[in-house]
């Protein structure tokens, strides 16, 4: 009798476990797996490219890590000399949700162009920095433009879109403006601001500031102007941008970045696979 009781007990546990498995699998599929791009300690996973310098040369210690932040500084420059720079994560992405925090700080370099005051950016769908000639000023990319208020009471939205060497479709047509303003409010001072960008390959791109959607556009492609001294083999106008590198910008304004994370939206979309995630929007056919 006692043996039968034990058998019934274990069978009950087994049945309960079986019934719980689908719910457990669903929770696992729903759990978002965010990847930290910046570890708060160093930039070994990142590559610099600064105008007038070869890829990999961090001229003037422009990009440095202090206090758990990537700090963009120019205190070791003799003169700015249009040394626009970018710090690229080591590999490209195509479908993803990027989150970061930034603050505009310190004194703007007065020998930098006027438009760079309280101005920085995060580049997406960028060309590989290794394909940029030494004298190329900007990467062919889409820019999530960061702007700060000038303290004059005039609106100056952040999270705008700028298009060095690229074009995008806005309100159904290719917009010829170099920069498309967002609907964000103006952020004065050196407060931390949370930026997000959701990128769906060569389809829809969404900009978010402090939780509010402020801009959407689509069909990013190579084209337009602004970029100079590029390799003609790279700038193939009309080519859709399905993926690219992510980069932090330096252009004369000191800026801090922290909490840089990414959620990959591309992966196995077969619910029967252990690699399945319910939030994937693009199948990469790796479903073993």
Backbone bond lengths (Angstrom), bond angles and torsions (degrees), N, CA, C in turn:
res aa  C-N    CA-C-N  psi(-1)  N-CA   C-N-CA  omega(-1)  CA-C   N-CA-C  phi
1 X - - - 1.471 - - 1.525 110.80 -
2 X 1.355 114.22 -43.14 1.457 119.04 179.75 1.521 111.01 -64.61
3 X 1.322 116.97 -38.86 1.463 121.47 179.04 1.519 110.81 -62.04
4 X 1.346 114.71 -43.33 1.470 118.63 178.15 1.523 111.81 -61.58
5 X 1.329 115.39 -37.12 1.473 120.06 178.54 1.518 110.79 -61.91
6 X 1.335 115.89 -42.23 1.470 120.34 178.44 1.526 111.10 -65.06
7 X 1.333 116.00 -41.12 1.467 120.25 179.60 1.525 110.36 -61.83
8 X 1.338 115.14 -45.15 1.472 119.61 179.48 1.535 110.05 -62.41
9 X 1.324 116.09 -40.72 1.475 121.19 179.99 1.527 110.99 -59.95
10 X 1.331 116.37 -49.03 1.463 120.87 -177.03 1.517 111.75 -69.74
11 X 1.362 115.56 -35.23 1.461 118.85 175.67 1.526 110.79 -63.71
12 X 1.323 115.94 -39.31 1.457 120.51 178.78 1.526 110.85 -63.12
13 X 1.347 116.21 -44.19 1.467 120.92 178.28 1.527 110.20 -61.69
14 X 1.354 115.61 -41.81 1.460 120.63 -179.42 1.530 111.06 -62.66
15 X 1.348 115.50 -44.52 1.469 120.32 -179.06 1.526 110.70 -65.37
16 X 1.333 115.85 -43.43 1.471 119.66 178.33 1.526 111.18 -60.65
17 X 1.339 115.50 -40.99 1.468 120.55 178.77 1.517 110.99 -62.74
18 X 1.338 115.92 -44.12 1.466 120.03 178.76 1.524 111.45 -61.40
19 X 1.331 115.11 -41.28 1.462 119.24 -179.96 1.530 111.48 -66.95
20 X 1.329 116.03 -29.76 1.467 120.15 -177.81 1.518 113.18 -82.10
21 X 1.327 116.86 -19.62 1.469 120.44 -175.79 1.524 113.87 -57.37
22 X 1.356 119.28 -46.01 1.470 118.34 179.57 1.527 112.97 -58.66
23 X 1.330 116.50 -41.49 1.461 120.22 179.46 1.523 110.59 -66.14
24 X 1.339 115.96 -40.19 1.457 120.43 177.90 1.514 110.85 -63.78
25 X 1.321 116.43 -44.04 1.467 120.91 178.94 1.527 110.66 -62.18
26 X 1.346 116.45 -38.31 1.462 120.07 179.42 1.518 110.94 -66.40
27 X 1.350 116.34 -41.05 1.458 119.40 178.34 1.517 110.99 -63.25
28 X 1.336 116.27 -38.84 1.460 120.62 177.61 1.517 110.50 -65.15
29 X 1.328 116.29 -40.71 1.469 120.58 179.92 1.517 111.82 -67.73
30 X 1.341 116.37 -29.43 1.461 120.74 -178.19 1.525 112.96 -85.42
31 X 1.322 117.35 -19.72 1.465 120.91 -176.83 1.529 110.58 -67.81
32 X 1.308 115.75 121.42 1.463 120.83 -177.28 1.533 110.28 -78.35
33 X 1.307 116.32 130.92 1.459 121.89 -178.99 1.532 109.63 -104.73
34 X 1.320 115.06 87.00 1.461 121.06 179.76 1.523 110.30 -78.20
35 X 1.319 115.59 141.79 1.461 121.85 178.25 1.528 108.97 -111.50
36 X 1.312 116.50 130.92 1.461 120.79 176.69 1.526 109.30 -82.93
37 X 1.326 116.62 121.05 1.468 120.41 -179.82 1.533 111.73 -85.01
38 X 1.328 115.80 -35.55 1.466 120.57 178.15 1.513 108.71 -113.30
39 X 1.342 116.58 120.64 1.465 121.31 -172.71 1.520 114.03 -83.68
40 X 1.322 117.67 -0.70 1.458 121.27 178.71 1.513 114.37 80.89
41 X 1.358 116.45 -0.45 1.465 120.53 -175.62 1.527 113.37 -118.32
42 X 1.342 116.18 -38.45 1.462 119.41 -176.73 1.521 109.38 -157.43
43 X 1.322 116.13 175.22 1.469 121.41 179.04 1.537 109.80 -119.83
44 X 1.336 115.72 38.65 1.457 120.50 178.95 1.526 112.44 -65.60
45 X 1.330 117.15 -23.87 1.469 121.23 179.61 1.528 111.62 -91.12
46 X 1.322 116.29 10.86 1.462 121.14 -175.84 1.535 110.60 -124.88
47 X 1.328 115.84 155.44 1.467 122.01 -177.76 1.528 108.75 -126.78
48 X 1.331 116.79 133.21 1.466 120.49 178.64 1.527 111.11 -93.43
49 X 1.321 115.14 148.13 1.476 121.86 168.20 1.525 106.92 -145.82
50 X 1.317 115.52 113.82 1.459 122.89 -177.98 1.527 108.59 -119.15
51 X 1.319 116.08 136.14 1.465 121.08 -179.69 1.533 111.08 -53.29
52 X 1.332 115.99 136.20 1.470 125.52 -177.24 1.532 112.67 80.74
53 X 1.330 116.91 5.02 1.462 120.54 -179.02 1.526 109.70 -134.37
54 X 1.304 115.90 156.79 1.457 121.06 179.33 1.531 110.50 -74.61
55 X 1.310 115.44 156.48 1.461 121.25 176.19 1.521 109.62 -58.41
56 X 1.318 116.20 134.19 1.453 121.20 179.39 1.510 114.24 98.12
57 X 1.352 118.13 -11.27 1.462 121.03 179.97 1.531 109.39 -92.78
58 X 1.312 117.06 113.72 1.469 122.70 179.53 1.526 108.60 -89.45
59 X 1.315 115.48 71.56 1.472 121.51 -175.20 1.531 111.20 -54.75
60 X 1.334 115.13 134.41 1.457 120.60 175.37 1.519 113.83 62.75
61 X 1.345 116.65 18.86 1.457 119.91 -177.45 1.527 109.93 51.69
62 X 1.336 114.80 42.37 1.466 120.98 -176.99 1.519 111.72 -55.91
63 X 1.313 115.46 -48.01 1.468 120.84 -179.79 1.527 108.32 -103.75
64 X 1.316 115.61 117.54 1.459 119.96 -177.14 1.526 109.61 -137.02
65 X 1.317 116.08 160.34 1.465 120.84 179.75 1.522 109.01 -112.55
66 X 1.323 115.31 121.62 1.463 122.10 176.75 1.523 108.77 -145.77
67 X 1.321 115.91 138.59 1.464 121.27 175.39 1.531 112.58 56.03
68 X 1.338 117.06 35.11 1.456 121.39 177.76 1.506 114.68 73.24
69 X 1.331 116.74 18.70 1.467 121.83 -179.15 1.519 110.77 -128.35
70 X 1.330 116.32 153.25 1.465 120.69 164.54 1.521 105.81 -85.53
71 X 1.329 115.72 118.60 1.461 120.61 179.24 1.526 109.35 -106.99
72 X 1.311 115.88 132.17 1.461 122.25 176.91 1.527 107.30 -103.52
73 X 1.346 116.35 116.79 1.461 120.84 -174.28 1.533 110.99 -137.80
74 X 1.341 115.38 161.36 1.472 121.47 -176.29 1.524 111.33 -133.28
75 X 1.312 118.21 18.33 1.468 121.75 -174.71 1.529 112.83 -69.56
76 X 1.325 118.02 -13.04 1.467 120.75 178.29 1.530 112.09 -103.49
77 X 1.338 117.15 11.84 1.460 121.87 176.80 1.532 109.56 -88.33
78 X 1.338 116.58 136.65 1.463 120.25 169.99 1.526 109.61 -74.16
79 X 1.325 115.02 -43.59 1.459 122.00 174.54 1.520 107.30 -150.75
80 X 1.333 115.80 155.95 1.450 118.07 -175.09 1.530 111.62 -71.08
81 X 1.327 117.89 -48.90 1.456 123.10 172.52 1.532 112.99 53.69
82 X 1.351 116.23 41.69 1.464 121.95 178.14 1.535 112.95 51.98
83 X 1.318 115.18 36.11 1.463 119.30 178.56 1.534 109.98 -85.27
84 X 1.333 113.88 63.44 1.453 120.70 176.40 1.531 108.42 -65.87
85 X 1.313 115.78 135.52 1.457 118.05 -175.56 1.516 113.48 -135.65
86 X 1.336 114.75 165.58 1.458 121.50 178.88 1.521 109.20 -147.61
87 X 1.315 114.68 146.72 1.457 122.79 177.16 1.520 107.67 -114.67
88 X 1.334 116.55 113.62 1.470 123.19 -170.49 1.525 111.57 -102.12
89 X 1.337 115.66 135.01 1.459 117.67 169.68 1.528 107.96 -67.34
90 X 1.320 116.73 151.36 1.454 122.92 -166.13 1.521 116.42 -67.79
91 X 1.336 118.61 -16.94 1.459 119.16 -178.23 1.525 110.39 -138.34
92 X 1.338 117.38 157.23 1.465 120.64 -179.00 1.525 112.69 -83.81
93 X 1.337 114.96 162.42 1.456 122.51 175.89 1.524 108.39 -134.25
94 X 1.330 116.74 160.12 1.467 119.96 -178.55 1.522 113.23 -125.57
95 X 1.325 117.60 -51.87 1.463 122.78 178.38 1.525 107.12 -118.31
96 X 1.324 116.88 115.18 1.462 117.75 -173.44 1.529 112.23 -166.05
97 X 1.323 113.97 166.97 1.458 123.62 174.40 1.523 106.15 -122.07
98 X 1.318 117.03 112.64 1.459 122.88 -177.98 1.527 109.38 -103.40
99 X 1.332 116.13 135.46 1.458 122.27 177.58 1.525 108.88 -127.79
100 X 1.315 116.83 139.12 1.465 121.31 177.88 1.520 109.08 -155.97
101 X 1.316 116.08 163.18 1.459 121.95 173.50 1.517 108.56 -123.19
102 X 1.313 116.48 144.37 1.463 120.63 -179.75 1.526 110.18 -141.13
103 X 1.326 115.06 159.08 1.459 120.85 168.78 1.525 108.15 -147.76
104 X 1.311 116.13 140.15 1.453 122.90 178.51 1.527 107.76 -93.20
105 X 1.320 116.55 123.21 1.467 120.75 -170.29 1.524 110.88 -133.68
106 X 1.330 115.55 168.54 1.448 121.57 168.48 1.513 116.08 66.08
107 X 1.321 113.50 -165.13 1.463 121.56 -175.10 1.527 110.87 -96.30
108 X 1.320 114.94 126.19 1.461 121.73 173.99 1.521 109.71 -66.62
109 X 1.333 116.43 141.03 1.469 120.01 178.02 1.523 109.63 -72.12
110 X 1.313 115.73 119.31 1.455 120.48 -174.37 1.527 113.09 -72.98
111 X 1.354 117.21 -11.02 1.471 118.73 175.91 1.530 111.18 -96.75
112 X 1.318 117.08 7.63 1.468 121.49 171.99 1.529 108.08 -88.45
113 X 1.335 118.93 161.01 1.469 120.72 178.39 1.529 111.61 -56.66
114 X 1.335 116.11 146.66 1.467 120.97 -176.08 1.524 113.01 -56.68
115 X 1.340 117.05 -34.77 1.458 119.63 -174.94 1.524 112.82 -69.26
116 X 1.329 117.49 -10.33 1.465 119.67 -176.28 1.525 113.07 -87.77
117 X 1.331 118.95 -3.63 1.452 120.06 178.93 1.535 110.14 -66.28
118 X 1.324 115.98 132.34 1.461 122.53 -176.44 1.531 110.27 49.83
119 X 1.328 115.64 46.01 1.465 121.88 -173.27 1.524 109.10 -141.05
120 X 1.315 116.60 130.25 1.465 122.05 172.90 1.521 107.09 -153.75
121 X 1.326 117.17 -160.92 1.455 117.84 -179.32 1.514 113.27 -177.95
122 X 1.308 114.28 167.22 1.464 123.32 171.26 1.517 106.58 -124.65
123 X 1.326 116.46 122.40 1.453 121.10 -177.47 1.529 109.79 -90.82
124 X 1.329 115.56 141.15 1.459 121.57 174.48 1.528 108.77 -126.89
125 X 1.295 116.34 162.73 1.476 121.57 -179.24 1.537 110.72 49.11
126 X 1.331 116.22 36.13 1.465 120.66 -177.97 1.528 111.62 -80.37
127 X 1.318 114.78 153.12 1.455 120.00 172.03 1.524 109.27 -66.12
128 X 1.302 116.67 158.73 1.452 123.44 176.23 1.531 108.63 -63.22
129 X 1.343 119.23 127.35 1.465 119.86 179.92 1.525 113.51 -58.61
130 X 1.327 116.02 -24.63 1.466 119.35 179.74 1.525 111.91 -70.75
131 X 1.345 117.36 -13.89 1.469 120.44 178.90 1.535 111.62 -94.97
132 X 1.324 117.18 4.57 1.468 121.19 -178.24 1.522 111.00 -95.31
133 X 1.332 117.84 124.07 1.460 119.86 173.65 1.529 111.50 -61.06
134 X 1.291 116.67 160.31 1.465 122.51 -177.00 1.523 112.44 -55.06
135 X 1.336 116.82 -37.31 1.462 120.59 -174.91 1.532 113.76 -98.58
136 X 1.321 118.19 14.38 1.469 119.79 175.24 1.521 108.98 -77.70
137 X 1.347 116.34 126.65 1.455 119.67 -172.85 1.523 114.41 -79.00
138 X 1.336 117.44 -43.24 1.457 121.83 -177.42 1.522 109.38 -128.20
139 X 1.305 117.73 148.56 1.466 118.98 174.25 1.521 110.41 -76.45
140 X 1.315 117.40 146.62 1.463 121.66 170.26 1.528 105.71 -67.38
141 X 1.323 116.35 114.76 1.468 119.96 -169.08 1.523 110.63 -170.28
142 X 1.320 115.14 176.63 1.458 123.16 169.25 1.523 106.35 -108.38
143 X 1.323 116.98 133.41 1.461 120.01 -178.85 1.526 112.03 -107.75
144 X 1.323 116.04 126.49 1.456 123.01 165.46 1.524 104.51 -83.86
145 X 1.320 116.09 95.76 1.466 120.20 -171.60 1.533 111.60 -77.44
146 X 1.322 114.51 133.93 1.458 122.19 177.92 1.529 108.24 -106.22
147 X 1.328 116.76 123.13 1.458 121.99 176.42 1.521 109.61 -128.63
148 X 1.319 116.06 145.61 1.453 121.49 174.41 1.517 110.02 -115.49
149 X 1.303 115.85 154.14 1.459 120.40 177.06 1.515 111.57 -64.12
150 X 1.333 116.44 150.69 1.463 121.87 -178.01 1.529 111.85 -97.55
151 X 1.321 115.90 6.40 1.452 119.71 177.66 1.513 114.72 73.90
152 X 1.341 116.12 15.13 1.454 119.98 -178.61 1.522 113.18 -104.42
153 X 1.323 116.43 5.20 1.450 120.35 179.16 1.511 114.77 84.05
154 X 1.311 117.18 -5.11 1.462 120.90 179.72 1.530 110.31 -87.23
155 X 1.328 117.12 143.96 1.466 119.56 -179.82 1.524 111.53 -66.15
156 X 1.323 115.90 139.99 1.473 121.86 177.36 1.522 106.87 -148.30
157 X 1.334 117.04 84.13 1.470 120.08 -175.33 1.520 112.39 -65.23
158 X 1.315 115.67 156.92 1.457 123.15 175.70 1.527 108.82 -116.47
159 X 1.323 116.40 171.49 1.462 119.71 -177.35 1.512 112.19 72.08
160 X 1.322 116.58 29.92 1.465 121.46 178.08 1.523 110.18 -79.39
161 X 1.333 116.81 172.43 1.458 121.62 175.77 1.521 108.82 -113.28
162 X 1.333 116.48 127.29 1.460 121.70 171.11 1.522 108.52 -121.66
163 X 1.336 115.99 155.77 1.466 118.90 -166.70 1.527 113.06 -132.67
164 X 1.335 118.08 72.12 1.462 119.48 175.23 1.535 111.85 -68.94
165 X 1.327 115.52 109.54 1.461 120.13 178.93 1.503 114.31 72.64
166 X 1.343 116.70 20.57 1.464 120.28 -176.73 1.522 111.31 -141.12
167 X 1.319 115.82 169.77 1.462 124.53 172.85 1.519 108.37 -134.18
168 X 1.352 116.04 154.57 1.457 121.08 173.41 1.520 108.55 -138.14
169 X 1.325 114.82 161.01 1.463 120.84 175.71 1.525 108.16 -97.08
170 X 1.330 115.58 125.36 1.463 122.24 -179.58 1.521 108.07 -131.17
171 X 1.317 116.37 125.98 1.470 122.00 -175.87 1.533 111.87 55.08
172 X 1.343 115.15 38.64 1.454 120.54 172.19 1.511 116.80 89.09
173 X 1.327 118.27 -5.93 1.472 120.35 -179.34 1.523 109.78 -136.17
174 X 1.338 116.32 158.10 1.462 119.49 174.02 1.525 108.34 -67.36
175 X 1.321 115.57 123.05 1.462 121.15 -177.71 1.524 108.77 -91.42
176 X 1.326 117.13 122.14 1.460 121.11 -174.95 1.526 113.69 -81.87
177 X 1.328 117.49 -5.46 1.462 119.05 177.30 1.531 110.46 -67.67
178 X 1.311 116.05 141.94 1.463 118.74 176.30 1.516 110.69 -67.10
179 X 1.332 117.33 -37.10 1.455 121.24 178.65 1.520 110.46 -128.33
180 X 1.325 115.66 136.38 1.461 122.30 176.43 1.525 107.04 -110.67
181 X 1.341 117.89 120.42 1.468 119.57 -177.35 1.515 112.68 -72.03
182 X 1.309 115.53 148.99 1.461 121.54 175.87 1.531 109.34 -90.26
183 X 1.314 115.68 -179.41 1.462 121.11 178.64 1.526 111.42 -100.73
184 X 1.317 117.75 15.68 1.463 119.72 -176.33 1.526 111.42 -70.95
185 X 1.312 114.45 162.39 1.462 118.83 173.31 1.523 108.87 -80.10
186 X 1.324 115.95 174.39 1.459 121.35 179.67 1.532 109.90 -89.60
187 X 1.331 116.53 135.21 1.455 121.87 178.26 1.520 109.30 -113.24
188 X 1.310 116.47 108.67 1.466 121.79 178.90 1.519 110.89 -88.95
189 X 1.321 115.69 165.44 1.453 121.21 174.22 1.513 113.71 72.84
190 X 1.338 114.36 -157.12 1.465 120.14 -175.64 1.522 112.26 -113.02
191 X 1.332 116.50 31.73 1.461 120.38 179.63 1.534 111.08 -69.76
192 X 1.329 115.72 151.74 1.452 120.54 174.98 1.529 109.70 -74.57
193 X 1.322 115.83 137.22 1.464 122.62 178.56 1.521 107.92 -126.83
194 X 1.331 116.47 137.10 1.465 120.91 178.88 1.517 109.87 -95.78
195 X 1.316 115.88 122.38 1.460 121.53 176.36 1.517 110.66 -110.48
196 X 1.315 115.36 146.08 1.466 121.06 176.40 1.518 108.58 -140.77
197 X 1.314 115.84 146.61 1.460 120.32 173.74 1.528 107.69 -139.40
198 X 1.330 115.40 129.17 1.460 121.79 176.65 1.522 107.22 -106.86
199 X 1.323 116.14 117.53 1.458 122.62 -174.18 1.523 109.59 -114.28
200 X 1.320 116.27 123.89 1.467 121.35 178.77 1.527 109.34 -114.91
201 X 1.325 115.12 71.63 1.458 120.80 177.85 1.511 112.20 55.75
202 X 1.349 116.12 -128.08 1.460 120.33 178.73 1.532 111.13 -96.97
203 X 1.337 115.56 22.84 1.461 121.02 179.22 1.530 110.17 -104.77
204 X 1.296 117.30 -121.09 1.463 122.59 -173.15 1.531 112.24 -83.76
205 X 1.349 115.87 140.40 1.463 122.84 173.91 1.521 107.80 -127.27
206 X 1.332 115.99 132.05 1.460 122.05 -176.07 1.524 110.17 -123.40
207 X 1.344 116.69 131.75 1.460 122.40 175.51 1.526 109.37 -103.81
208 X 1.333 116.37 136.64 1.461 122.62 -178.74 1.526 109.09 -131.17
209 X 1.326 116.65 133.50 1.458 122.40 176.55 1.527 108.87 -123.01
210 X 1.334 115.81 122.77 1.466 121.63 179.53 1.521 112.33 46.41
211 X 1.338 115.64 41.46 1.458 121.24 174.77 1.508 115.53 90.10
212 X 1.327 118.73 -8.42 1.463 122.08 -179.35 1.524 111.35 -103.87
213 X 1.335 117.35 129.96 1.461 121.10 173.72 1.521 108.91 -69.23
214 X 1.338 116.34 123.20 1.469 120.17 -173.51 1.528 113.21 -118.17
215 X 1.345 117.39 -11.51 1.467 119.44 -178.48 1.521 109.78 -166.24
216 X 1.337 116.13 140.74 1.461 122.32 172.72 1.518 109.46 -139.32
217 X 1.326 115.69 141.45 1.458 122.04 176.52 1.521 107.18 -153.27
218 X 1.319 117.17 176.75 1.466 118.98 -173.90 1.523 111.72 -148.27
219 X 1.315 114.72 175.67 1.461 124.85 174.97 1.534 113.78 50.21
220 X 1.331 117.84 56.26 1.472 120.15 176.24 1.523 110.44 -63.04
221 X 1.317 115.64 136.14 1.465 120.47 -176.46 1.513 110.67 -152.60
222 X 1.318 116.09 156.66 1.463 120.82 177.50 1.530 108.90 -70.04
223 X 1.329 115.43 140.26 1.473 120.39 -178.87 1.513 109.43 163.99
224 X 1.318 116.81 -162.69 1.459 120.49 174.94 1.515 114.27 63.70
225 X 1.322 114.81 -169.82 1.463 120.61 -176.58 1.514 112.01 -120.81
226 X 1.354 115.77 -141.80 1.463 126.06 177.43 1.530 112.58 77.61
227 X 1.319 119.22 -46.93 1.462 121.70 179.80 1.522 110.63 -73.37
228 X 1.339 116.02 136.35 1.465 121.60 -179.42 1.526 111.10 -127.43
229 X 1.341 114.86 152.86 1.470 123.17 175.00 1.522 113.14 62.69
230 X 1.332 115.69 32.91 1.454 121.40 178.65 1.531 110.72 -83.45
231 X 1.313 115.69 166.36 1.455 122.25 173.04 1.534 107.77 -80.98
232 X 1.347 118.82 118.25 1.469 120.87 -177.81 1.529 113.70 -57.07
233 X 1.312 116.76 -26.19 1.470 119.30 179.72 1.530 110.75 -68.38
234 X 1.316 117.12 -24.39 1.468 121.51 -179.00 1.523 111.17 -86.57
235 X 1.306 116.99 -40.42 1.472 120.19 -176.65 1.532 109.73 -85.39
236 X 1.322 115.03 83.98 1.464 122.60 178.91 1.527 108.07 -100.45
237 X 1.328 115.91 90.39 1.464 121.10 -175.12 1.530 111.53 -55.46
238 X 1.323 115.39 134.90 1.454 121.40 -179.28 1.511 113.77 95.46
239 X 1.334 117.45 -13.34 1.460 120.80 179.67 1.528 109.50 -73.20
240 X 1.330 116.92 127.15 1.455 121.43 -179.68 1.531 110.17 -70.08
241 X 1.305 115.24 143.19 1.458 121.18 178.69 1.525 109.09 -97.15
242 X 1.304 116.10 104.18 1.465 120.99 -178.65 1.526 112.18 -93.65
243 X 1.326 117.04 -18.24 1.456 121.39 179.08 1.519 109.13 -160.48
244 X 1.319 116.37 172.66 1.456 119.94 177.83 1.519 111.23 173.13
245 X 1.314 114.14 179.71 1.457 121.23 -177.38 1.525 110.85 -88.60
246 X 1.318 115.21 155.80 1.458 123.41 175.29 1.525 107.51 -104.52
247 X 1.337 117.68 134.95 1.459 120.31 -176.96 1.521 111.71 -143.55
248 X 1.335 115.48 147.29 1.459 123.08 174.74 1.519 107.90 -97.82
249 X 1.326 116.96 141.94 1.465 121.28 -169.06 1.534 113.44 -101.83
250 X 1.331 115.38 149.51 1.465 122.87 167.97 1.521 107.08 -131.86
251 X 1.340 116.47 125.68 1.463 118.72 179.66 1.531 112.60 -148.99
252 X 1.342 116.31 25.20 1.457 119.84 175.51 1.512 114.77 120.50
253 X 1.327 117.38 -19.65 1.470 122.42 179.90 1.531 109.64 -105.19
254 X 1.343 117.82 123.59 1.467 118.85 174.47 1.527 110.67 -61.90
255 X 1.321 115.88 139.52 1.464 121.12 -178.37 1.523 109.18 -151.13
256 X 1.314 116.19 147.54 1.469 122.42 176.02 1.522 109.06 -113.45
257 X 1.337 115.64 144.00 1.467 122.51 175.30 1.519 109.22 -127.76
258 X 1.329 116.37 145.05 1.462 121.08 175.99 1.530 109.48 -154.70
259 X 1.338 115.09 170.25 1.472 121.82 176.18 1.523 112.15 50.15
260 X 1.326 115.70 53.58 1.463 121.66 -178.97 1.523 108.54 -92.27
261 X 1.323 116.37 112.17 1.473 121.52 -175.78 1.526 110.07 -134.74
262 X 1.324 114.29 157.30 1.462 118.94 -179.84 1.533 109.91 -139.24
263 X 1.311 115.19 141.95 1.465 122.17 173.74 1.516 107.13 -114.19
264 X 1.313 116.20 114.75 1.459 120.60 179.32 1.522 109.54 -71.87
265 X 1.313 117.45 127.89 1.459 121.90 -179.57 1.527 111.95 -103.98
266 X 1.316 115.63 10.97 1.460 121.42 -179.05 1.524 109.21 -117.46
267 X 1.322 116.26 125.57 1.460 119.51 -179.57 1.512 111.16 178.55
268 X 1.313 116.09 -160.92 1.454 121.34 -176.70 1.522 110.80 -73.19
269 X 1.332 116.44 124.04 1.459 121.64 -179.06 1.534 112.45 -107.33
270 X 1.325 116.21 15.29 1.465 121.52 176.55 1.530 108.99 -90.14
271 X 1.337 118.11 110.80 1.474 120.66 -176.77 1.525 113.83 -58.68
272 X 1.300 118.22 -17.88 1.454 121.13 -179.34 1.532 112.50 -82.91
273 X 1.312 116.49 -10.49 1.455 120.72 -177.62 1.535 111.00 -90.11
274 X 1.327 116.24 146.78 1.456 121.04 176.30 1.527 111.24 -68.63
275 X 1.316 117.94 -18.74 1.458 122.09 -179.79 1.535 112.33 -87.68
276 X 1.304 116.69 -2.24 1.470 121.88 -177.02 1.522 111.59 -65.34
277 X 1.338 115.20 137.47 1.460 122.56 171.53 1.521 107.90 -130.48
278 X 1.316 115.91 133.16 1.460 120.39 -174.91 1.523 112.90 -67.74
279 X 1.342 117.40 -19.66 1.466 120.53 -176.91 1.531 113.37 -92.99
280 X 1.334 117.78 -3.06 1.466 119.21 176.26 1.532 110.10 -63.45
281 X 1.314 115.81 142.05 1.468 120.42 178.12 1.529 111.83 -118.39
282 X 1.327 116.06 -7.77 1.464 120.56 -179.89 1.518 108.60 -137.03
283 X 1.326 116.66 127.16 1.447 121.28 -179.68 1.527 110.35 -83.32
284 X 1.334 116.55 132.30 1.471 119.15 177.40 1.513 111.82 -103.87
285 X 1.336 116.24 6.62 1.468 123.88 174.51 1.516 113.45 67.07
286 X 1.335 117.57 13.78 1.464 120.43 174.58 1.514 107.17 -101.27
287 X 1.328 115.25 88.65 1.465 120.41 -170.29 1.523 112.52 -126.07
288 X 1.281 118.26 33.06 1.466 120.81 -179.30 1.516 109.93 -77.35
